[in-house]
């Protein structure tokens, strides 16, 4: 077997290996002087060795090794693709969750506000007996700074669930469920702001995602990320 043939076979084998490594279809063209035995040699999965007149030329490769290398490239590409998809999907999911939480909180605020207005319609007065009222849930940060201690508050069930103060005209119960906001904190009603036209604003508030009440009775608009409705 001539050295020219061996060099042609080595070149063809290198071409074939490159095609498999990069996913390209191998060329159908082979050296003109490559017979069937040589073609089998080039396509064989076994390692082989070639020698030329200029010295020993050693070339070892296997189709299995090439396929494994190609498979490794494809697995790496899939990992990169999955990372890119996750980078786009996770923020979108988090944003969807945040939007739904805010929507639920606003729905709860409207529900509580409607019950307070029904109370006022039946009794002719706003709820009183405390500086603020609250639902179930944990106190929000900043709550006591704005409203004072827990002794200044009362649970909404004491006037929307039962008629604790025996107010004339009371036709409740107005509200049977008193759940926390989506972030685990209680909704708060600034009763001080409902006492008279000369009082500050009567806010119904959620501390929002950060869990801190930032809106006071003298604020005309909600502050920070608080969610609120102004009853008066």
PLY file of the C-alpha trace (Angstrom):
ply
format ascii 1.0
element vertex 232
property float x
property float y
property float z
element edge 231
property int vertex1
property int vertex2
end_header
0.00 0.00 0.00
1.56 3.33 -1.06
2.28 6.26 1.25
0.09 8.51 -0.97
-2.87 6.26 -0.27
-2.13 6.33 3.47
-2.03 10.13 3.48
-5.29 10.31 1.50
-6.90 7.92 3.97
-5.67 9.98 6.94
-7.10 13.17 5.42
-10.44 11.51 4.70
-10.61 10.12 8.24
-9.85 13.57 9.71
-12.59 15.04 7.54
-15.03 12.38 8.76
-14.11 12.98 12.42
-14.60 16.73 12.04
-18.01 16.16 10.47
-19.15 13.96 13.34
-17.77 16.36 15.97
-19.61 19.39 14.60
-22.79 17.68 13.52
-22.26 18.18 9.76
-23.07 15.38 7.31
-19.85 13.71 6.12
-18.98 14.26 2.49
-19.76 11.44 0.14
-16.54 12.14 -1.78
-13.56 9.94 -0.92
-10.11 9.87 -2.52
-10.28 8.28 -5.94
-7.72 5.64 -5.03
-9.57 4.53 -1.90
-10.84 0.99 -2.36
-13.54 -0.82 -0.31
-11.05 -2.03 2.30
-9.85 1.53 2.82
-13.42 2.82 3.14
-14.10 0.19 5.79
-10.94 1.29 7.55
-12.06 4.92 7.58
-15.52 4.07 8.93
-14.37 1.46 11.43
-15.07 2.16 15.13
-11.76 0.53 16.04
-8.58 2.52 16.61
-6.00 2.24 13.80
-2.46 3.34 12.93
-1.02 4.67 9.67
2.65 4.88 8.61
4.15 7.01 5.82
7.49 7.25 4.14
8.41 10.44 6.05
8.05 8.64 9.35
5.43 7.01 11.48
2.12 8.86 11.32
-0.09 7.72 14.17
-3.79 8.49 14.09
-6.15 6.91 16.59
-9.86 7.61 16.64
-13.08 5.73 17.05
-16.60 6.44 15.95
-17.76 5.78 19.50
-15.37 8.39 20.92
-16.47 10.87 18.28
-20.13 10.21 19.03
-19.50 10.56 22.75
-17.76 13.90 22.14
-20.62 15.01 19.90
-23.14 13.88 22.52
-21.24 15.86 25.16
-21.48 18.99 22.99
-25.22 18.44 22.52
-25.75 17.92 26.27
-23.85 21.14 26.95
-25.98 22.98 24.40
-29.15 21.66 26.04
-27.94 22.81 29.46
-27.25 26.29 28.13
-30.65 26.39 26.44
-32.43 25.26 29.63
-30.56 27.92 31.63
-31.63 30.60 29.17
-35.25 29.44 29.27
-35.23 29.34 33.09
-33.77 32.85 33.15
-36.76 34.07 31.16
-39.50 31.94 32.78
-38.69 32.36 36.50
-38.92 36.19 36.53
-42.17 35.99 34.56
-43.63 33.50 37.05
-42.53 35.65 40.01
-44.10 38.71 38.40
-47.33 36.79 37.84
-47.40 35.71 41.51
-46.77 39.30 42.66
-49.57 40.64 40.44
-52.02 37.99 41.69
-51.11 38.75 45.33
-51.75 42.46 44.85
-55.03 41.68 43.10
-56.17 39.49 45.99
-55.22 42.17 48.52
-57.19 44.83 46.66
-60.17 42.47 46.48
-59.99 41.92 50.25
-59.79 45.67 50.86
-62.90 46.28 48.76
-64.73 43.51 50.61
-63.87 44.96 54.02
-64.72 48.50 52.85
-68.15 47.36 51.62
-68.89 45.81 55.01
-67.80 48.93 56.89
-70.04 51.06 54.64
-72.95 48.68 55.29
-72.35 49.09 59.01
-72.45 52.86 58.64
-75.60 52.71 56.50
-77.46 50.66 59.14
-76.20 52.41 62.26
-75.73 55.95 60.97
-72.18 56.09 62.35
-68.69 54.87 61.64
-67.18 52.12 63.80
-65.49 53.54 66.88
-64.19 52.61 70.30
-60.53 52.51 69.25
-57.93 54.35 67.20
-57.68 51.54 64.66
-59.19 48.14 63.82
-57.48 45.08 62.39
-58.17 41.68 60.86
-56.42 38.36 61.51
-52.70 38.26 60.76
-49.39 39.44 62.13
-48.86 43.12 62.97
-46.93 44.91 60.23
-43.70 46.77 60.89
-44.35 50.44 61.67
-47.91 49.74 62.74
-47.48 50.79 66.36
-45.54 53.90 65.32
-48.51 55.01 63.21
-51.42 53.84 65.37
-50.01 53.38 68.86
-49.97 50.19 70.93
-52.23 47.17 70.59
-54.37 48.65 73.38
-55.48 51.34 70.91
-56.92 48.78 68.48
-59.80 46.34 68.24
-60.49 43.38 66.00
-62.98 44.01 63.18
-65.04 41.05 64.42
-66.03 43.16 67.43
-68.18 45.44 65.27
-68.58 43.65 61.92
-69.08 40.16 63.36
-70.90 40.93 66.62
-72.45 44.04 68.09
-70.10 44.35 71.04
-71.04 47.94 71.85
-74.78 47.39 71.31
-75.02 50.03 68.63
-78.61 50.82 67.57
-79.54 49.76 64.04
-76.81 47.12 63.84
-77.99 44.41 61.38
-74.94 42.22 61.06
-72.96 40.13 61.01
-71.44 42.01 58.11
-68.28 39.97 57.65
-67.67 36.37 58.67
-64.13 35.91 57.35
-61.17 37.96 58.53
-58.09 36.61 56.81
-54.60 38.19 56.62
-53.29 39.85 53.50
-51.33 37.70 50.99
-48.07 38.45 52.85
-49.37 37.27 56.23
-50.06 40.67 57.81
-53.34 42.05 59.04
-55.40 44.66 57.25
-55.83 47.85 59.27
-58.61 50.47 59.40
-57.69 53.93 60.70
-60.81 54.52 62.79
-59.48 57.89 64.01
-59.88 59.17 60.46
-63.59 58.27 60.41
-64.74 60.14 63.50
-65.76 63.48 62.00
-65.29 65.69 58.91
-62.52 67.45 60.85
-60.55 64.22 61.35
-57.69 63.07 59.08
-58.33 60.48 56.42
-59.87 57.13 57.24
-57.62 54.63 55.50
-58.14 50.90 55.07
-54.64 49.51 54.50
-52.43 46.54 53.70
-48.71 46.89 54.43
-47.97 45.40 51.01
-45.13 43.06 50.01
-42.50 44.71 52.23
-44.64 44.23 55.35
-44.23 47.82 56.57
-47.05 50.32 57.08
-45.92 53.64 55.62
-49.24 55.46 55.19
-50.47 57.70 58.01
-53.85 59.24 58.69
-52.67 62.63 57.38
-51.49 61.25 54.02
-53.77 61.92 51.09
-52.24 59.04 49.07
-50.86 55.64 49.99
-47.13 55.62 50.67
-44.41 53.13 49.74
-45.81 49.83 48.51
-48.85 49.99 50.82
-52.21 49.11 49.29
-55.18 51.07 50.53
-58.65 52.49 50.11
-59.68 55.80 51.63
-63.06 55.36 53.30
-63.45 59.07 53.95
0 1
1 2
2 3
3 4
4 5
5 6
6 7
7 8
8 9
9 10
10 11
11 12
12 13
13 14
14 15
15 16
16 17
17 18
18 19
19 20
20 21
21 22
22 23
23 24
24 25
25 26
26 27
27 28
28 29
29 30
30 31
31 32
32 33
33 34
34 35
35 36
36 37
37 38
38 39
39 40
40 41
41 42
42 43
43 44
44 45
45 46
46 47
47 48
48 49
49 50
50 51
51 52
52 53
53 54
54 55
55 56
56 57
57 58
58 59
59 60
60 61
61 62
62 63
63 64
64 65
65 66
66 67
67 68
68 69
69 70
70 71
71 72
72 73
73 74
74 75
75 76
76 77
77 78
78 79
79 80
80 81
81 82
82 83
83 84
84 85
85 86
86 87
87 88
88 89
89 90
90 91
91 92
92 93
93 94
94 95
95 96
96 97
97 98
98 99
99 100
100 101
101 102
102 103
103 104
104 105
105 106
106 107
107 108
108 109
109 110
110 111
111 112
112 113
113 114
114 115
115 116
116 117
117 118
118 119
119 120
120 121
121 122
122 123
123 124
124 125
125 126
126 127
127 128
128 129
129 130
130 131
131 132
132 133
133 134
134 135
135 136
136 137
137 138
138 139
139 140
140 141
141 142
142 143
143 144
144 145
145 146
146 147
147 148
148 149
149 150
150 151
151 152
152 153
153 154
154 155
155 156
156 157
157 158
158 159
159 160
160 161
161 162
162 163
163 164
164 165
165 166
166 167
167 168
168 169
169 170
170 171
171 172
172 173
173 174
174 175
175 176
176 177
177 178
178 179
179 180
180 181
181 182
182 183
183 184
184 185
185 186
186 187
187 188
188 189
189 190
190 191
191 192
192 193
193 194
194 195
195 196
196 197
197 198
198 199
199 200
200 201
201 202
202 203
203 204
204 205
205 206
206 207
207 208
208 209
209 210
210 211
211 212
212 213
213 214
214 215
215 216
216 217
217 218
218 219
219 220
220 221
221 222
222 223
223 224
224 225
225 226
226 227
227 228
228 229
229 230
230 231
